[in-house]
Amino acid sequence: MRKFLLTGVIICLGFTTIYSQQIEQKNIKGVAYIKQKGNWVIKSAKSDKIFLVNEEVITLKLKGDRSITKERIIRKNNLGYMDIQVPKDVDVMDYYDKLQEEYRQEIESIDINYYAELGFSPNDTQINNQWYLDRTAVFNTRGWQPGIYTVIVRLEKDILTGRLVVQ
């Protein structure tokens, strides 16, 4: 009986060891990134929901006026944050580590992006009394429907003044 029990325990430990090695996990800034079915995901701290990581982009901000020349910048904003393209066939976590190592002293902020959901839904019952919404053509904006209170605002640069205006 002892041999049978001991054999069973050894087999269970073997399967547990093999299974634990198949799960790839990385903790960054208190967030657990888990690789499931070939994709990186995070698990919400508030619920059991799983959110998919954007494996094509890493957001980076360097200290001062430093810039990057080797990496492909997709977009950059006025605050200095840059979305960096993750090269094809390169794992996003490996690329994150590479950027961390290469720009170690110059990085002010580096983040892995993920897709999530809106945490709340606006419920402004006075939306029809806000006269300026008609002036900004919000109600003509694609995606707006009465009763849903979804507002999509598009900013575009005015050709003559160069300032951003609501479209």
PEWOFEN-V828397 format. One record per residue. N is the residue number from 1. PSI is psi in radians with two decimals (NA if undefined). Layout:
n = <N/N>
psi = <PSI/PSI>
This chain:
n = <1/2/3/4/5/6/7/8/9/10/11/12/13/14/15/16/17/18/19/20/21/22/23/24/25/26/27/28/29/30/31/32/33/34/35/36/37/38/39/40/41/42/43/44/45/46/47/48/49/50/51/52/53/54/55/56/57/58/59/60/61/62/63/64/65/66/67/68/69/70/71/72/73/74/75/76/77/78/79/80/81/82/83/84/85/86/87/88/89/90/91/92/93/94/95/96/97/98/99/100/101/102/103/104/105/106/107/108/109/110/111/112/113/114/115/116/117/118/119/120/121/122/123/124/125/126/127/128/129/130/131/132/133/134/135/136/137/138/139/140/141/142/143/144/145/146/147/148/149/150/151/152/153/154/155/156/157/158/159/160/161/162/163/164/165/166/167>
psi = <-0.73/-0.71/-0.74/-0.79/-0.78/-0.72/-0.74/-0.75/-0.76/-0.75/-0.78/-0.75/-0.65/-0.81/-0.69/-0.74/-0.79/-0.79/-0.74/-0.48/-0.39/-0.41/2.07/2.27/2.54/2.33/2.16/2.12/0.70/0.09/2.27/2.03/2.25/2.41/2.05/2.24/0.67/-0.04/2.50/2.39/2.87/2.69/2.30/2.43/-0.41/-0.35/-3.05/0.25/2.55/2.33/2.36/2.37/2.43/1.83/0.14/-0.24/2.45/2.36/2.31/2.46/2.22/2.73/2.53/-2.42/0.48/2.67/2.91/2.39/-0.53/-0.57/2.70/2.00/2.13/-0.82/2.76/2.42/3.10/-0.37/-0.10/0.00/2.40/2.41/2.06/2.29/2.21/2.19/2.58/2.60/0.35/2.28/2.38/-0.63/-0.67/-0.70/-0.66/-0.84/-0.69/-0.81/-0.72/-0.76/-0.77/-0.67/0.47/-0.94/-0.33/-0.21/2.22/-0.67/2.42/2.30/2.53/2.28/2.65/2.77/2.28/-2.89/2.75/2.28/-0.26/2.91/2.21/2.46/0.84/1.87/-0.20/0.33/-0.62/-0.27/0.02/1.58/-0.55/-0.35/-0.62/-0.69/-0.51/0.10/0.53/-0.69/-0.25/-0.04/2.46/2.32/-0.24/2.35/2.40/2.41/-0.29/-0.46/0.67/2.23/2.19/2.06/2.28/2.20/2.35/2.70/2.24/2.23/-0.69/-0.77/-0.42/0.02/2.72/2.38/2.65/2.28/NA>
